[in-house]
Amino acid sequence: MPPRPSVVVLATFIALSFLLLFHQFSFSSPSYYRDVFTRSRSLKAWLNDEEERYMALIQDRQQLIRKWGPTEVEVQPYPSHNKLYTLWDFFIPAFQCPHRVERIGTLGDGGKWTCGVDRIAKQDKCVIYSFGVNNESSFEADLLRRAPGCEAWGYDYSVDRWGPEVYNDPELEPRAHFEPWALGGSNHHEDHDYPRYWTLDSLMELNGHTFIDILKIDIEGGEFDALTSFVTAHAEGDLPVGQLQLEIHARAGRERFEYFNKWWASLEAVGLRPFWTEPNMVYINIVRGAAPELAEYSFINIRGNHALLNEAFN
Ligand SMILES: *[C@@H]1O[C@H](CO)[C@@H](O)[C@H](O)[C@H]1NC(C)=O
């Protein structure tokens, strides 16, 4: 005699409940997080989750533009009164880095917020590019000390070497390369050019690099052209950068909101996501009464295959 239908239903229900319970348990147990394969899924899940949040933020930005514009053409970056925002409020670091976030380099001007330096330090080889040296290299020196596999390439046409933190340390000097050149949106580096401008892609080609783990840029406003050219060149495919520490100089009389907004969106379009920002208070303090034109941002690249995204790096 075949079993009664109600018995079959009950048995199936009990079996499913056990399966679900076990599933639940195995996902929340500590061993789940230790397991390399499953942990990789959790990193991916984290990134997806953050990306969802970030897309919501972009909607919020449009709403804020409608509020103060109503279009981007009318938004003033630094309104003088009765408008409770500045440029920076449209561009908040809403993406959380999935690894340890820490400040590297000196406190005060020169130190930078980074994501997952432990992971980068575990690599046999890694590449740091630094534009804008200005006789201060505490960030690069601390990175090189933390990551013995790293080498740094520095560029600044206004000085002729790294800052003392690097040149006074014989351990670091051999891993730190310097040229008195400028980063630009196009190449102008003939003998008669001053400063000599190189695009980031041309420098990478010159040095034989296909990827930069940590890219620091502090070039007094040159970041607009330089990064536009870089992201345009990589509109297809992945941006060959793991993370970017960028000081942005959005001058009150120069960068219109509309321009800034489009430029920022071009960084987002290639997968750069800001995970940290701080206004440059040192500047605010020195230039009293100026608009808050300078801000530090740190971005991770959420595309490609690198130490911050790679599941095998646990
Ligand atoms: C660079 O900085 C060091 C100390 O931080 C200082 O002694 C030196 O005079 C500076 N050099 C220049 C050219 O400003």
The ligand as a Tripos MOL2 file, in Angstrom:
@<TRIPOS>MOLECULE
LIG
   14    14     1     0     0
SMALL
NO_CHARGES

@<TRIPOS>ATOM
      1 C1         63.0130   69.3700    3.5960 C.3       1 LIG1
      2 O1         62.5690   68.9730    4.8850 O.3       1 LIG1
      3 C2         63.5780   68.8670    5.8580 C.3       1 LIG1
      4 C3         62.9890   68.3650    7.1670 C.3       1 LIG1
      5 O2         61.6790   67.9650    7.0590 O.3       1 LIG1
      6 C4         64.2690   70.2050    6.0680 C.3       1 LIG1
      7 O3         65.3120   70.0680    6.9790 O.3       1 LIG1
      8 C5         64.7900   70.6870    4.7180 C.3       1 LIG1
      9 O4         65.3300   71.9930    4.8720 O.3       1 LIG1
     10 C6         63.7030   70.7210    3.6700 C.3       1 LIG1
     11 N1         64.2660   71.0290    2.3740 N.am      1 LIG1
     12 C7         63.7520   71.9270    1.5760 C.2       1 LIG1
     13 C8         64.4310   72.1190    0.2670 C.3       1 LIG1
     14 O5         62.7430   72.5680    1.8470 O.2       1 LIG1
@<TRIPOS>BOND
     1     1     2 1
     2     1    10 1
     3     2     3 1
     4     3     4 1
     5     3     6 1
     6     4     5 1
     7     6     7 1
     8     6     8 1
     9     8     9 1
    10     8    10 1
    11    10    11 1
    12    11    12 1
    13    12    13 1
    14    12    14 2
@<TRIPOS>SUBSTRUCTURE
     1 LIG1         1 GROUP 0 **** ****
